[in-house]
Amino acid sequence: LHACGLLTVIFAVFSAHAEDFHPPAGARYAQIGAAGSILPGGRSLKPYGTQIETGPGPFGIAVSARGTVVTADTGFERSGLTIIETPGKGPWRSRHIWARTPHSSAPEIADPDWKSVAAGVVFDAEKSVWVSEGSSGRIRQIDITTGDHKKIINLNGAEWNKSFTGDLAFDSARHLLYVVDPMNTRVAVIDARTTRVLSSIALNPKPFAIALSPDGFTVWATEGNAVCSIDAHNAIKPSITGCVAVPSPEALLVTDDRVFVSNTLDDSITVLASNRKVLAEIPLRIPSLEKLQGIMPAGLAYDPVMKWLLVAEAGINALGIIDVEKNEVIGQLPAGWMPTRVAILGDRVFIANARGRGSGPNPRRVILELGEVPVLHRGSVTTFILPDADEILRS
């Protein structure tokens, strides 16, 4: 089956009438198998490409210039990082750097002071990443070769308290970190070399996502139901240049001349110009079910060669592909359970799936994870070479 044909099977599109749709697994119970998984409710998982297991709940993903992948695994039972290294002539290799497991009495090698991970993760060198810790209000720099932390930045201080570090962006040219602090409704600007917090940009309630323009001088951030542009030429005194209303922003992606916003609750993509003018609203729908919602677009990536926008569609376990010259969906590829973020390097795609292939009884897990605290839930990364347009459109 071609990619779209496989997705059609997963959706069980057997008729043009919505009343004739039914779960593809019928009355079969949930299960995990080598050929795919059946989820509660009768949906099926048959992801395209290669599947690599991660820690629980990968809600962040970063890819280095040489193709090393790191996911920020935010939980359920425990949190940490999964490092996935390029296979060369062999299989993909993965390993974990765990944070401390809350309330665990088992011996662990994790730093006792590191207890949580949020979705923000960015590379600042080939073997070094910054990861947000969430409710501790800190950002931790980690050597992914040894697992040791190199620097820790705390957003709490005399002026701020109860900070929550969320989404991150990194300007490698100026060594600046931008971090969302939704508890204090701001974006903090940090000198990554000195770990000094240079400034804070006040936003309205519920700031969530940030992204940098290619030149590094404009920061785009979401707040509530709006997207704001921030002039960051002067890192000491950044200023908001304007905001524009969007339905329900979840993630941002910025190219040389456009800003793409995924609207999770609205099942759409908003396309903005650099002056914040709305250029297009791209609806995301399933054929013959256009009146229903639940696609839940999340993370975004961009292929500049094909001029395709890649959309992690968390609600339907798929990767949507949009032709940005026509502003229309050209197809979908099946992913794992609940894709949250997507990244691309060259023509290779990486999709972080928060629930992976599902969970279930596995008596071998305790033996396989001897010396670690075992976890029931696992996420995954789906990876593949992006197929050409003919293969995507064929079915």
Residue pairs with C-beta under 8 A, 6 or more apart in sequence:
1 9
1 395
2 391
2 392
2 394
2 395
3 48
3 331
3 332
3 333
3 334
3 387
3 391
3 392
4 331
4 332
4 333
4 392
4 393
4 394
4 395
5 394
5 395
6 46
6 48
6 334
7 318
7 332
7 333
7 334
8 395
9 24
9 44
9 46
10 24
10 43
10 44
10 45
10 46
10 317
10 334
11 21
11 24
11 286
11 316
12 21
12 22
12 23
12 24
13 21
13 286
13 287
13 288
14 20
14 21
14 22
15 21
15 288
16 288
17 288
18 288
18 289
18 291
18 292
21 288
21 289
22 42
23 41
23 42
23 43
24 42
24 43
24 44
25 38
25 42
25 43
25 44
26 42
27 42
28 38
28 42
29 38
30 37
30 38
30 39
30 40
30 358
30 360
31 37
31 38
31 360
32 357
32 358
32 359
32 360
35 46
36 44
36 45
36 46
36 47
36 357
37 44
37 45
37 337
37 357
37 358
38 44
38 45
39 45
39 337
39 358
43 317
45 317
45 334
45 336
45 337
45 357
45 358
46 334
47 317
47 334
47 335
47 336
47 353
47 357
47 380
47 382
48 319
48 333
48 334
48 335
48 382
48 384
49 333
49 349
49 382
49 383
49 384
49 385
50 92
50 382
50 383
50 384
51 336
51 356
51 357
51 380
51 381
51 382
52 84
52 92
52 94
52 380
52 381
52 382
52 383
53 94
53 356
53 378
53 379
53 380
54 71
54 73
54 82
54 84
54 94
54 352
54 356
54 378
54 379
54 380
54 381
55 71
55 73
55 78
55 79
55 80
55 81
55 82
55 96
55 98
55 375
55 378
55 379
56 73
56 74
56 75
56 76
56 77
56 78
56 79
56 375
56 377
56 378
56 379
57 73
57 74
57 75
57 76
57 79
57 354
57 355
57 377
57 379
58 71
58 72
58 73
58 74
58 82
58 340
58 341
58 352
58 353
58 354
58 379
58 380
58 381
59 72
59 74
59 118
59 119
59 340
59 341
59 352
59 354
60 71
60 72
60 74
60 118
60 119
60 120
60 121
60 131
60 341
60 352
61 69
61 70
61 71
61 72
61 121
61 299
61 341
61 342
61 343
61 350
61 352
61 381
62 69
62 70
62 121
62 122
62 123
62 129
62 343
63 69
63 70
63 123
63 343
63 344
63 345
63 350
64 70
64 123
64 126
65 123
65 126
65 345
66 86
66 126
67 86
67 345
67 348
68 83
68 84
68 85
68 86
68 123
68 126
68 144
69 83
69 84
69 85
69 343
69 350
69 381
69 383
70 81
70 82
70 83
70 84
70 121
70 123
70 129
70 144
71 81
71 82
71 84
71 121
71 352
71 379
71 381
72 81
72 117
72 118
72 119
72 120
72 121
72 131
72 132
73 79
73 80
73 81
73 82
73 96
73 117
73 379
74 117
74 118
74 119
74 134
75 117
76 375
76 376
76 377
77 101
77 373
77 375
77 376
77 377
78 98
78 99
78 101
78 102
78 373
78 375
79 98
79 99
79 116
79 117
80 96
80 97
80 98
80 99
80 110
80 117
81 96
81 97
81 117
81 121
81 129
81 131
81 142
81 144
82 94
82 95
82 96
82 379
82 381
83 94
83 95
83 96
83 97
83 144
84 92
84 93
84 94
84 381
85 92
85 93
85 94
86 92
87 93
92 383
96 372
97 142
97 144
97 147
98 108
98 109
98 110
98 372
98 373
99 110
99 111
99 114
99 115
99 116
99 117
100 108
100 110
100 111
100 112
100 113
100 114
100 115
101 108
101 110
101 373
102 115
104 373
106 373
108 372
108 373
109 147
111 149
114 133
114 140
114 149
115 133
115 136
116 133
116 134
116 135
116 136
117 131
117 132
117 133
117 134
118 131
118 132
118 133
118 134
118 164
118 165
118 166
119 132
119 166
119 167
119 340
119 341
120 130
120 131
120 132
120 139
120 165
120 166
120 167
120 168
120 179
120 180
121 129
121 130
121 131
121 132
121 168
122 129
122 130
122 168
122 169
122 170
122 177
123 129
123 170
124 130
124 141
124 170
124 172
124 175
124 192
127 143
127 144
127 145
128 141
128 142
128 143
128 144
128 150
129 141
129 142
129 144
130 139
130 140
130 141
130 142
130 168
130 170
130 177
130 192
131 139
131 140
131 142
131 168
132 138
132 139
132 165
132 166
132 167
132 168
132 179
133 139
133 140
133 165
134 164
134 165
134 166
135 164
136 154
136 165
137 154
137 155
137 156
137 161
137 162
137 163
137 164
137 165
137 181
137 183
138 152
138 153
138 154
138 155
138 165
139 152
139 153
139 155
139 165
139 168
139 177
139 179
139 190
140 149
140 151
140 152
140 153
141 149
141 150
141 151
141 152
141 153
141 192
142 148
142 149
142 150
143 149
143 150
151 192
151 195
152 195
153 177
153 190
153 195
153 197
154 163
155 163
155 165
155 179
155 181
155 184
155 188
155 197
156 162
156 163
157 197
160 181
160 184
160 200
162 183
162 184
163 181
163 183
163 184
164 181
164 182
164 183
165 179
165 180
165 181
166 179
166 180
166 181
166 182
166 208
167 179
167 180
167 208
167 209
167 210
168 177
168 178
168 179
168 180
168 210
169 177
169 178
169 210
169 211
169 212
169 219
170 176
170 177
170 178
170 192
170 212
171 177
171 178
171 212
171 216
171 232
173 216
174 216
174 235
175 191
175 192
175 193
176 189
176 190
176 191
176 192
176 198
176 216
176 232
176 235
177 189
177 190
177 191
177 192
178 187
178 188
178 189
178 190
178 210
178 212
178 219
178 232
179 187
179 188
179 190
180 187
180 207
180 208
180 209
180 210
180 221
181 187
181 188
181 200
181 207
182 206
182 207
182 208
184 200
185 202
185 203
185 204
185 205
185 206
185 207
185 223
186 200
186 201
186 202
186 203
186 207
187 200
187 201
187 203
187 207
187 210
187 219
187 221
187 230
188 197
188 199
188 200
188 201
189 197
189 198
189 199
189 200
189 201
189 232
189 235
189 238
190 196
190 197
190 198
191 198
191 235
198 235
198 236
199 235
199 236
199 237
199 238
201 219
201 221
201 230
201 238
201 239
201 240
203 221
203 223
203 228
203 240
204 223
204 224
204 226
205 223
205 224
206 222
206 223
206 224
207 221
207 222
207 223
208 222
208 223
208 249
208 250
209 221
209 222
209 249
209 250
209 251
209 252
210 219
210 220
210 221
210 222
210 252
211 219
211 220
211 252
211 253
211 254
211 259
212 218
212 219
212 220
212 254
213 219
213 220
213 254
213 274
214 254
214 255
214 256
216 232
217 231
217 232
217 233
218 229
218 230
218 231
218 232
218 254
218 274
219 229
219 230
219 232
219 238
220 227
220 228
220 229
220 230
220 252
220 254
220 259
221 227
221 228
221 230
221 252
222 228
222 246
222 249
222 250
222 252
222 261
223 243
225 245
225 246
225 247
225 248
225 249
226 243
226 244
226 245
226 246
226 249
227 243
227 244
227 246
227 249
227 252
227 259
227 261
227 270
227 272
227 276
228 240
228 242
228 243
228 244
229 240
229 241
229 242
229 243
229 274
229 276
230 238
230 239
230 240
230 241
231 238
231 239
231 240
231 241
232 238
242 276
243 276
244 272
244 276
244 277
244 278
246 261
246 263
246 270
247 263
247 265
247 266
247 268
247 270
248 263
248 264
248 265
248 266
249 261
249 262
249 263
249 270
250 261
250 262
250 263
250 264
250 297
250 298
251 261
251 262
251 297
251 298
251 299
251 300
251 341
252 259
252 260
252 261
252 262
252 300
253 259
253 260
253 300
253 301
253 302
253 309
254 260
255 302
255 304
257 273
257 274
258 271
258 272
258 273
258 274
258 279
258 324
259 271
259 272
259 273
259 274
260 269
260 270
260 271
260 272
260 300
260 302
260 309
260 324
261 269
261 270
261 271
261 272
262 269
262 297
262 298
262 299
262 300
262 311
263 269
263 270
263 297
264 296
264 297
264 298
264 314
265 296
266 293
267 283
267 284
267 285
267 293
267 294
267 295
267 296
267 297
268 281
268 282
268 283
268 284
268 297
269 281
269 282
269 284
269 297
269 300
269 309
269 311
269 322
270 278
270 280
270 281
270 282
271 278
271 279
271 280
271 281
271 282
271 324
271 327
272 278
272 279
273 279
280 327
282 322
282 327
282 328
282 329
284 295
284 297
284 311
284 313
284 320
284 329
285 295
286 292
286 295
286 316
294 315
294 316
295 313
295 315
295 316
295 320
296 313
296 314
296 315
296 316
297 311
297 312
297 313
297 314
297 320
298 311
298 312
298 313
298 314
298 339
298 340
298 341
299 311
299 312
299 339
299 340
299 341
299 342
299 352
300 309
300 310
300 311
300 312
300 342
301 309
301 310
301 342
301 343
301 344
301 349
302 308
302 309
302 310
302 324
302 344
303 310
303 344
303 347
303 386
305 347
306 386
306 389
307 323
307 324
307 325
308 321
308 322
308 323
308 324
308 330
308 386
309 321
309 322
309 324
310 319
310 320
310 321
310 322
310 342
310 344
310 349
311 319
311 320
311 321
311 322
311 342
312 319
312 335
312 339
312 340
312 341
312 342
312 351
312 352
313 319
313 320
313 332
313 335
313 339
314 338
314 339
314 340
314 354
316 332
317 334
317 335
317 336
317 337
317 338
317 339
317 353
318 332
318 333
318 334
318 335
318 339
319 332
319 333
319 334
319 335
319 339
319 342
319 349
319 351
319 382
320 329
320 331
320 332
321 329
321 330
321 331
321 332
321 333
321 392
322 328
322 329
322 330
323 329
323 330
330 389
330 392
330 393
331 392
331 393
333 384
333 387
333 392
335 351
335 353
335 382
336 351
336 353
336 355
336 356
336 357
336 379
336 380
336 382
337 353
337 354
337 355
337 356
337 357
337 358
338 353
338 354
338 355
339 351
339 352
339 353
339 354
339 382
340 352
340 353
340 354
341 351
341 352
342 349
342 350
342 351
342 352
343 349
343 350
344 350
344 386
347 385
347 386
348 383
348 384
348 385
348 386
349 382
349 383
349 384
349 385
349 386
350 381
350 382
350 383
351 381
351 382
351 383
352 379
352 380
352 381
353 379
353 380
353 381
353 382
354 379
355 377
355 379
356 377
356 378
356 379
356 380
357 378
357 380
359 376
359 377
359 378
362 376
365 374
365 375
365 376
366 374
369 375
